[in-house]
Amino acid sequence: MQATGTTGTRKDPPRVLVVEDEPKVAGALSEGLESQGYAVTVAHTGEDGYFLASSEPFDLVILDLSLPGRDGLEVLDALRKKGLLTPVLILTARDGVDDRVNGLDRGADDYMVKPFALAELQARARALVRRGRGDQLLRLTAGDLVLDVVSRRVERGRRPVSLTPREFELLEYLLRHRGTIVSREMLARDVWNETERGTPLDNVIDVHVGRLRRKIDSDQRERLIHTVRGVGFVVREGAS
C-alpha cells in the first residue's frame, strides 16, 4: 500500500486524507495543510484512498478525480454508499460546469479546479472541517441497532441495551467502521489508547467483545458483531 501519514486520537489536530497520485501536488498539499496545523495522511491510488477513508477517522478527504485504477468518482460513490459522511473536497483538471455538477451531485462537498491557489484550498479546508458533518457523529446504526452518541443510549430492536463505558466506546468504534474489519491493534490504539504496550491487550479485547456480543446479539435472529479469525472484528448485517 502506498500510503503514509500521521495517526492520532480525537484530541489530536484535525485529520485530513489527501488522495492524489501526482507526488509534487501531494507533497505541496501535505506541506501546506500541515503548516495550518492539520495531521495529513497521503494515499496515491484510489484503492488506498478508499481503504484509509473507510477504516480510519478523518475530518476531511481531499480527493483527486484522475487516479490510477479506481478513479475519484468511484471512490466517492463507494464511500457514500457505505454511509461515510466525511466532507470531501474534489480536485480535478476538468473545469466544465457539467463536471462540477456531477461531482457535487454524487456527494462531494466542494470542488476545486487545478491549478489552484494553496491559500484558497486552505480556506476551503478550514470551512469544511469547521462545518463537519454532525449527523455522522451523533447517531450510528446497523440493522435495528441504534447508538446515540449524545445521550449514550443504545437500543437493539427498540430494546434498551445497558453497556459499560468501555463497551459503549467499543461499540461506537465498531459502528463507525461498519462493514470494515477492525483489528485488535486498532482497538488497542484507538479505544484503549495504548500505542506502546509491552503486554498485548488481545485477551482483554476479546473478553470485552464477547460481553458486548452477548448483550447485542443474544436471542437475535441476525447477528451483527462477527469475529474474523486471525484478523479482528466487524459489524456486518445479513448474517444469522
C-alpha positions in Angstrom: 0.0 0.0 0.0 1.4 3.4 -1.0 0.2 5.5 1.9 1.9 7.4 4.6 0.7 9.7 7.3 0.1 10.6 10.9 -2.2 8.9 13.2 -3.7 10.1 16.5 -6.6 10.3 18.9 -9.6 12.5 18.9 -7.6 15.1 20.9 -5.1 15.5 18.1 -5.3 18.1 15.3 -7.9 17.6 12.6 -7.0 14.7 10.3 -7.0 15.2 6.5 -6.7 12.5 3.9 -5.2 13.6 0.6 -5.8 11.2 -2.3 -3.5 12.4 -5.1 -1.3 10.4 -7.5 1.0 13.3 -8.5 3.9 13.3 -6.0 4.6 17.0 -6.3 1.0 18.0 -5.9 0.5 15.6 -3.0 3.7 16.9 -1.3 2.6 20.6 -1.7 -0.8 19.8 -0.3 0.6 17.9 2.6 3.1 20.6 3.4 0.6 23.4 3.1 -2.0 21.7 5.3 0.5 20.7 7.9 1.6 24.3 8.1 -2.0 25.1 9.1 -1.9 22.5 12.0 -3.6 19.5 10.2 -2.4 15.9 10.5 -2.1 14.8 6.9 -2.2 11.3 5.5 -1.4 10.8 1.8 -2.7 8.0 -0.4 -1.5 7.7 -4.1 -4.2 5.4 -5.5 -8.0 5.4 -5.4 -7.9 1.9 -3.8 -5.6 3.0 -1.0 -7.6 6.2 -0.5 -10.9 4.2 -0.2 -9.3 1.8 2.3 -8.0 4.5 4.5 -11.1 6.7 4.4 -13.3 3.8 5.3 -11.1 2.3 8.0 -9.8 5.4 9.8 -11.5 8.5 11.1 -10.8 11.7 9.1 -12.2 15.2 9.3 -11.7 15.9 5.6 -10.9 14.0 2.4 -9.2 15.9 -0.4 -9.8 13.7 -3.5 -8.3 13.9 -6.9 -10.5 12.6 -9.7 -7.9 11.3 -12.1 -6.4 8.4 -10.1 -4.9 5.2 -11.4 -7.2 2.1 -11.1 -10.2 3.4 -9.2 -10.9 7.0 -10.1 -12.1 9.6 -7.7 -15.8 9.5 -8.5 -15.8 5.7 -8.0 -14.1 6.2 -4.6 -16.6 8.9 -3.7 -19.6 6.7 -4.8 -18.3 3.8 -2.7 -17.7 6.0 0.4 -21.2 7.5 0.3 -22.9 4.1 -0.4 -21.0 2.8 2.7 -22.6 5.6 4.7 -19.5 7.6 5.3 -20.3 11.3 5.6 -16.8 12.8 6.0 -16.6 16.1 4.0 -15.0 15.6 0.6 -13.2 18.3 -1.4 -12.7 17.2 -5.1 -9.6 18.3 -7.1 -9.6 18.0 -10.8 -8.3 19.4 -14.1 -11.8 19.2 -15.5 -13.3 22.7 -15.4 -16.6 22.1 -17.2 -19.8 23.1 -15.4 -21.2 19.6 -16.0 -18.2 18.0 -14.4 -18.6 20.2 -11.3 -22.3 19.5 -11.1 -21.7 15.7 -11.5 -19.2 15.7 -8.7 -21.4 17.7 -6.3 -24.5 15.6 -7.1 -22.6 12.4 -6.3 -21.8 13.5 -2.8 -18.8 16.0 -2.9 -19.0 18.9 -0.5 -16.7 21.3 -2.5 -14.8 21.3 -5.8 -11.6 23.0 -6.9 -10.1 23.1 -10.4 -6.3 22.6 -11.0 -4.2 24.7 -10.9 -5.5 26.3 -7.7 -4.1 28.7 -5.1 -2.9 27.0 -2.0 -4.3 29.8 0.2 -7.8 29.2 -1.3 -7.6 25.5 -0.7 -6.5 26.1 2.9 -9.5 28.4 3.4 -11.9 25.9 2.0 -10.4 23.1 4.1 -10.9 25.2 7.2 -14.6 25.8 6.3 -15.3 22.1 5.6 -13.6 20.9 8.8 -15.3 23.6 10.9 -18.7 22.7 9.4 -18.1 19.0 9.6 -21.0 16.5 9.3 -22.8 16.4 12.7 -25.3 13.8 11.6 -22.4 11.4 11.1 -21.2 11.8 14.7 -24.4 11.7 16.7 -26.4 8.6 15.6 -24.9 5.3 14.4 -26.9 2.4 13.2 -26.6 -1.2 11.9 -29.8 -3.1 11.1 -32.1 -2.5 14.1 -29.2 -1.4 16.3 -29.0 2.3 17.2 -26.3 4.1 19.1 -26.9 7.7 20.2 -23.6 9.4 20.9 -25.1 12.4 22.8 -27.4 10.5 25.2 -25.1 7.5 25.2 -28.2 5.3 24.7 -28.1 2.0 22.8 -31.1 0.1 21.5 -31.5 -3.2 19.7 -34.9 -3.6 18.1 -36.1 -0.7 20.3 -35.0 -2.6 23.4 -32.6 -0.6 25.6 -29.2 -2.2 26.0 -27.1 -1.4 29.1 -23.4 -1.1 28.4 -20.4 -0.2 30.5 -18.4 2.9 29.3 -15.8 0.8 27.7 -18.4 -1.4 26.0 -20.1 1.8 24.6 -16.7 3.1 23.3 -16.0 -0.3 21.7 -19.4 -0.5 20.0 -19.2 3.1 18.8 -15.8 2.4 17.2 -17.1 -0.8 15.5 -20.2 1.0 14.2 -18.1 3.9 12.8 -16.2 1.2 10.9 -19.3 -0.8 9.9 -18.5 -3.2 7.2 -14.8 -2.9 7.7 -12.6 -5.4 9.6 -11.2 -3.8 12.7 -8.0 -5.3 14.1 -7.1 -5.8 17.7 -4.2 -3.4 17.2 -6.7 -0.7 16.0 -8.8 -1.2 19.1 -5.8 -1.1 21.4 -4.7 2.1 19.9 -8.0 4.0 19.4 -10.3 2.6 22.1 -7.8 1.6 24.9 -5.4 4.4 23.9 -2.4 2.1 24.2 0.1 3.0 21.5 3.2 1.4 23.1 2.5 -1.7 25.2 4.7 -4.4 26.5 1.9 -6.9 27.0 -0.7 -7.3 24.2 -4.3 -6.5 25.1 -5.7 -9.2 22.8 -7.2 -11.2 25.7 -8.7 -8.1 27.3 -10.2 -7.0 24.0 -11.6 -10.5 23.2 -13.3 -10.6 26.7 -14.9 -7.2 26.1 -16.0 -8.1 22.6 -17.5 -11.3 23.9 -19.5 -9.4 26.6 -20.6 -6.9 24.0 -21.7 -9.6 21.6 -23.8 -11.3 24.3 -25.6 -8.0 25.1 -26.2 -7.0 21.4 -26.7 -10.3 19.6 -28.1 -12.7 22.2 -31.6 -14.0 21.3 -31.4 -12.2 18.0 -32.0 -13.8 14.6 -29.5 -11.6 12.9 -26.0 -11.4 14.4 -24.2 -8.0 13.9 -20.8 -8.5 15.6 -18.6 -11.0 13.9 -15.1 -12.3 14.5 -12.8 -12.7 11.5 -10.5 -15.4 12.7 -6.9 -14.2 12.9 -7.7 -10.7 11.8 -10.2 -8.9 14.1 -13.9 -8.0 14.2 -16.5 -6.5 12.0 -20.1 -5.2 12.4 -22.0 -6.5 9.4 -25.6 -7.1 8.6 -27.2 -10.0 6.8 -25.7 -12.9 8.8 -27.6 -15.2 11.2 
